[in-house]
């Protein structure tokens, strides 16, 4: 009779260890993205201090260009940290990434403006953003790989969704901090130098995350890390189906994600004509609701499969993008605009909630960190990082209506990639490493 009751108390500690590991890993993810996104949220205050004589739209477009260049560093970061994750361990990769972001945030807080160093100011900004881009490029793949491997079988979608809970949480905290600072200090005070404070806060938070991550257990064994070809691009390209499917899905997923989160703030200010403070408060509410959606959709994907969830996302992006922009452009109330954005983000959750696990399930363990990190970083940098720049550039040229059409075309390409997915319930390389359909060529 005593043996019949033993499994229950054994399962609880295992589940609790999983929760603690997810929390420690995702804490770094939250800090990384908070540090990265405070640039996007506070650039409306400091853009004209670095890019002078170009007007509001021009300075915002140039600051968006720097944001984009930071994204272009992500493939290098994805390759570098993916290789570290597959050859030296996921934990080591995550520790180096968070340390680099800490350093980048401190440097950004100390940047001189054009009033002090002239044309050198935007150059220094660009260098710091490249450092942060490297860090974030490595963060995604290492964290997604670790969280997918540490999660329990049958609950991988739920647990892995917390990567985007913390990613969105980073955005949310950046937005919330903007709201608090706007209310407490006002636009003028923030413009006059208080925009530096968020970068200091981010660096301090990174130190806390570094301590938490240091206690993580490695998920890959020494034997798996020493497999021939581990962490190499040559081995990655021997899995072409996985590579191209992840690239196609990431391209449209990243483009729509940044369109409806970071660019949407500028759209509501620069096109719809709402005030900066009101938009910051509205986007904070939208992002909070969006964050709550992630584990709900992630858990649902464990029941119905990732591919079915992704089809919903692809179809919505294809047919609803142009109508959504038309509706948003004609809103006179932020309440109605927020309602539209929340509906859009509900469908966007069909991508973001399962983004990490979806990709991790397509690569074998010895190239999983590289496969997820590098491939994601390529699609994310080209299409996600350019979203704001393309949108503002088209607006500046008088062709703002072309941007929704561009997103729609990318959604069609994304649907093609989705069609090549296999059902995660039977073809996951994590749960079925020897029976997956994503085999080496």
N, C-alpha and C positions, 0 to 999 in steps of 0.2 A: 504493500500500500504506500510505502514511503517513496518508492521509485516512480510511482505514477504522478507524483506531484513535483518532481524535480525540474522538468523542462520549463515550467512557467517562470520560476525565479531566475533561471539561467538566461531566458530570452530578454528579460527586462534590462539587465546590465548591458547586454550587447546592443540593444536598441538605444540605450542612453549614451553609450560610447559613440554610436553613430551620430546622434544628435549633437553631442559635444564637438565631434570632428567637423560636422557640417557647419556649426556655428563658428569655429575657429578659422576654417578655410574661407567661409563667406565673409567674415569680418574684414579680411584683407581685400576682398573683392569690393566691398562697400567703400572702404577708404580709397582704393585705387580710383574708382569711378567718381567718388565725391571730388577728389583732387582734380580729376580730368574735366569734370563738368562745371566746376566753379568758373572755369575760363569761359564756357559758353554762356552761363547765366550773368556773369559780371562784365563780360566784354562790352555790353551796352553802356557801361560806365567809364571804361578805360580805353576803348578803341581809338577815340579821337586824340588821346594823349600820346599814342604811339604812331598813329597815321594821321598827320596833320594836313590841312588844306584840301581834304577830299569830300567834306560834307558827311552827313550822318550815314547815308546809304553806302557811300564810298568807303568810309572807315569800317563800317560793319562788314562790307564785302571783303576788305583786306584782312580783317581779323578772322573772318571765316576761312580765308585762304590759309592763314597760319594754322587754324584748327585742322584744315585739310592736310597740310604738310605733316602735322603730328600724326595723322592717320597713315600717311605714306610710310612712316617709320614702323608701323605695326607688322608688316610682313617680315621685316628683319628681326623684330622682337619675337614674333611668332616662331620663326625658324630657330633663333638662338635659344630661347627658353624652352621651346618644344624639344630641341636636341638635348638640353640639360635634363628635362623631365624624363625623357626616354632612356638616357644613358646614366644619369646620376641620381634620379629620383624626383618625384613630383614635389616633395617637401622642399628640397633644396632650391628648386626653380621658383617656388612661391616666395621663399624667404628673400631671394635676391631681387625679385620683382618689386616687392613692397619696400625694400630698402632704397631702391633706385627712385621710386615715386616720392618717397620722403625727401630725398635730396633735391629732386626737381621742384617740389612745392616750395621748399625754403628758398631756392634760387629765384623762383618767380616772385615771391613776396618781396625780394630785394631788388627787382629790376628797376633801372633808371628809365625815365620817360624821355620823349623827344626834347622836352624843354631843358633837360640836363645834358644829354649826349647826342642830340640831333638824330641823324639818320642811322646811328648805331643802335638806337633803341629797338626798332623792329627786328634787327638782326639778332640781338641778344634774346629777344622774346622767341624768335624762331628756334634758336639753339636749345633753349629750355624746353620748348614744346616737343622737340625731337627726342629729348631724353625721356620725357613723360610718355611719348608715343611708343618708344621702345619698351618701357615698363608695362604699359597697358596691353601692348601686343603680346607680351609674354604671359600676362596675368590670365587672360581669358582661357587659353588652351590648358594651362597647368591646373587652374581651378576647376574647369569643366571636367577634365580627366580625373582629377582626384575625387571630386564629388560624385561622379558617376560610378567610380570603383568602390567607394566607401559605402554607398547607399545599398539598402537591402533589396534583394530580388523581389520583384513585384511592386516595389515602391520607388523605383528609380526615377520615374517622372516627377513624383511628388517631391522627393528630396532634392533632385537636381534643379527643380524650379527655383530653389532658393538662391541660385546663382543670379537669376534676373531679379529676384526679390531684392537682393542687396545691390545689384547694378542699378535698378530703378530707385532703390533706397538712397544710393549715392546721389542720383539726380534730385530726388525729393529733398534730401538734406541741403543740397546746394540751393535749390529753389526756396526752401523754408528759411534758410539763412538770409537769402536775398530779401524775403518778405520782412523778416525781423529787422534787418539793418535798414531797409527802406522806411519802415514805420518808426524806428527809433532814431535814426540819424537823418533821413531824407536823402534825396538824390544828390544834392549838392555836396554834402559831406562825404558821401561814398565816392563821388567823382574826384574829390580833393585828396584822396589817399586812403580812405577806409576800405577800399576794394582789396587792399593787400591782406587784411585780416583773415579772410577765408583760407588763403594759402598757408598761413601759419597754423591755423586750426587743423588743416588737413595733414600737415607734416607731423604734428603732435599725435594725431589719431593713428598715423602710420606706425609710430613707435609702439603703441598699445597692441596693434594688430601683429606686429613682428613678435612680440612676446607671446601672444596667443598661438600663433602658428608654430612657434618653436617647440611646442608640446605635442604636435601632430605625429602620428605614426605613418610610416611609409606604406603605400598600398602596392607597390611593385617590388617583387623579390629581386635579389642579386642575380639570380639565374635569368629572369625575364629582362633585366637591364643589360645583360651581357650577350643577348642574342645577336647573331651576326646581322648587321644592317640596322640595328636599333637606332632610331633617331636620325636616319639619313634620308635625304631627298630622293636618292635613287630607289630606296625601298618604298618610299611613299608613292612614287609614280608607278610602282608595280601594282597599285590598287587604283586604277583609273576611274572605275565606276564610283567608288567612294569619293575620290578627289573632286570629280566634276559635279557630282550631285551636291556635295557640301558647298562647293563654290557657287553654284547656281542658286541654291536656297539662301545662302548667306548674302548674296548680292541684293536680292529683292528684300529680304528680311531686314538687312541693315539700312537700306535706302528708306524703307517705309518707317522704320523705328526712329531714325534721326529726323525724318520729315515731320513726324507727329509729336516729337518731344522737343528737341533743341530748336529746330527751325520754326516750329509753331509759335514759339515765344516772339520771334522777330516778325513773323507773318501778322500776328494779332496787333503788334505795335506799329509796324512799318506799312502794312497794307490796310488792315481793318481800322486803324486809327485809335486803338485803346491806349491808355496810359501804362507806363512801365510797371508801376506799383500794382495796379489792378490786374495786369496780365500775370505778374509774378504770383499773386495770391490765387488766381484762377488755375494756373498750371500746377501749383502745389497741390490743390485739391484733386485735380485730374490724375496727377502722378501717384497720389496716395491710393486712390481707388484702383488704379492700374496695378500697383504693387500687390494689393490684396488679391487680385485676379490670378496671379501667377501660380500659387500652389493648388488652387481649385482646378485650373485647366491642366496643370501637371499631373495631378492625381487622376483626372479623367482620362488622360492619355495612357495611363497604366491599364485601363480597362478596355479602351477602344482601339489602341494602337496609335503611334505617332503619325503615321502616314495619313490616316483619316482626319486627324486634327489639322495637319498641314494643308490638306485639300481645301478645308474651310477657309483658312487664311489666304491661300492663293486665289480662290474664286472671288472672295471679297475684294482683295487688292486689285484684281483685274476689272471688276465691274463697278466698284464704288468710289474709286479715287477721284475721278473727275467730278461726279456729283457732290462729293464731300467738300472739295475745294470751292465749288460754286456756292454751296450752302454757307460755308464759313465766311466767304467774301461778302455776303449780303447780310450778315448779322449786325444788329445795332445793340444787342444786349450780350454781355459776357456770360450770362446764365445760359442762354440758348446756345452760345458758342461752346461752352463747357459741356453741355449735354451731347452735342455732336461729337466732340473730341472723345468723350468717355465711350460712346458707342464704337467709334473707330478703334480705340485702344483695346476694347473687349475682343475684337477680331484680331488685332495685332498680338494679343496674348497667345493666340494659337501658334504663333511662331516663337515668341520670346520665352514662354514658359518651358518649352521643350528644346530650345536651341542647343544647349550644351549636351544633353543626353542623346539627342537625335544624332549628333555628329560623332559622339564617342562610341555609339553602338555600331558604327560603320568601319572602324579601324581596329586591327589587332593590337594587343597591349604594347608590343615593342615599338610601334610608331603612332600610338594613340595621341600622345602629347603633341607631337609634331603634326599629325594629320588634322587634329582639331584646331590647334593654335595657328599654324601657318596658313592653312587653307581658309580658315575663318578670317584671318588678318588680311589676306589678299582681297577677298570680296568686300570686307568691311571697309578697308582703306579706300578702294576705288569708288565704291558706290555709297557707303554710309558716310564716310568722311567728306565726300564732295557734295552731299545733299544741300547743305546751306549755301555753299559757294555757287553751285549751279542755279539754285532758286533765286538768290540775290542777284546773280549775274544776269539772268534772264529778265528779272524785274528792272534792273538798271538799264537794260537794252530796250525796254518797252515790250517784252514778250513774256510777261509773267504767266500767261495762260498755257504756255508750252510745258511748264514744269509738271503739272498733273498728267499730261499726256506722256511725258518721259517716264514717270513712275508707272503708268499703266503698261507701257511697252515692257518694262523690266518685270512687271508682274506676270506677263505672258511667258517670258523666258523662265521665270521661277516655277510656273506651273509645269513646264516641260521637265525641269529638274525633279520636281516632286513626283512626277509620273514614274520615275526610275527608282524611287524608294521601294524597299521591301518592308513587309509588316514587322515592326519591332518585336512583336510578341513571339515570333518564331525565328527571327534572323538577327538578333542582337549578338554582336561579337563579344559582349560582356557575359551574357547568360549562356550563349551557345558558341564558345570560341572555336569549336571544331566543326560546327555544322552551319556556319553562316553562309549566306549567298554572296557576301562581299568578299570574294576570294582573290588571292594573289594571282596576277597574270604572268 
